[in-house]
Amino acid sequence: MADHIICRTDEIAEGAARRVEIGGRVIAIFNLGHRFAAITNRCPHEGAELCHGKVAAFISADGPGDYRTEDEKIMVRCPWHGWEFDLANGRSYCDPNRMRVKTFDVEVKPGETLAEGPYQAEIFEVRTEDDYVVLSI
């Protein structure tokens, strides 16, 4: 797997997504506030870009009028027809056994760990102030 630096963490607003293309794959990266998630950007139903979808917590109910949000389960709703996909595992809430989108590992790494490289001719003081979103494929 190769790491790809996408952007600084503050370049994707909380609750928003960014479309990126890496190695011919189009990927949607979501800022969920406390973590980032990455999935294939194409809805398997009719191809809508999921980066334009609505991000929301899963809602479960034990009966009429008795519902709650499950903040640890975050989904994206397709902007065209409302199909919903779990951002943790890519499964569809409508048909989780057959319908899904691919998920990708994404993490936040401190900028100073990304400034190092295998080659050095001269050493200069390097200071980083921001964290970056890094995608592993």
N, C-alpha and C positions, 0 to 999 in steps of 0.2 A: 504494500500500500504506500502511496505517496501522499505527503501532506501538501495542501494548497492553501496559501494565505489568501483569504477572501477580502477582508476589510477590518477596520477597527470596530470594536463592539458598539460604539456609539453611532456608527454609520447606518445601522438598522434599528429603527425606533422600536420600542417595546410594543408587541402586538402586530408588528409589520413583518414583511418578508422581502427578500431580495432574490432575483433571478440571476443565476450564474450558469455559464457553460464551461465544462471542464472535460476535455478528452472526448468531445462529441456528445456528452450527456448534458441535458438541461435540468438543473436542480433548483429547487426552491429552498431557501434557508430562512427559518423563522426565528425571531427573537421572542421568546416566551417569558421574558423578564428575569427569571432565575436560571434559565438555561436556553440553549439554542437547539433547534431540530432541523434536519435536512431530509427531504424526500424528492422523488422524481416529480418534476414540475407538471407533468401531463396527467390529467384525469383519464383513467382507462375507459370511461363511459363514452365520451365524444371528443376528448382531447383538449379540454379547457386548461388554461394555465392556472395551477393551484396556488401560485404565489399571489394571485389576485383574489383568493378566497377569504372568507371570514374565519377568523380564529376564535374559538370559544371553548369553554370548559364543558365536559360531558354532563348531561343532566339525567339523573335516574329518578324513578318514582316507585314507591311501594303501593300507591293507590291514588285515586283521584284527589287532587289538591295536596298530596303529600309528596313533594319533590325536593331534590337537593342537587346542588352542583358538586361535581367531583373535580376539584381544582388540580389534582395530580394527573387527571386524564384530559389532555388537551387535543382538540381535533381541528381540522380545517374543513370548511364546507366549500365544495366546488362552486365557483361563481356562476356557472351556467344552469345546472340542474339540482344543486343542493346535495349532491352525494357527499358523505362525511367520511373522513379518514383520520384514524388515530395517528398523531404525530410521533408517538413512541415506537410503534411497530408497523405502521402503514396499512393496517387492516381497515376495511370498510365496516362501518357500523351496520349497514344494511345486510351485507353478506360476507361476514368475516372469514369464512372458510374458503371462499372462491375468489373474492375481489380484494385486491390490495395494490398499493404503490410501494416501490422500493424505498427503503430508508438508508441513510448514510450516517456514518459516525461523524460527529462534529463536536469540537471542544473549543474552549477558550484557553489560549496560552499567553503568558506574559510576553510582551514585546522583546524584552532583553534576551529571552531564550531563542528568539528567531533571528537575532542580529548576528549570531555566531555562524561561521562557515568553515569549511575544511581548508581554505587557502588564506594565508595572511602574508602580505609583503611588508606592511607596516602596521603598527598597532596604534589606533586612535581611541580616545575615550568615547564610548558610545553610551548615550542615555536614552531610554525610552520612557514615555509617560503614559502610554495607552496600551490596552490589551487588544489583541487581534482575534478574529474568528478564523479558525483553521479547520479545513475540511479534509478528511482522510478517505480516499477511495481505494 
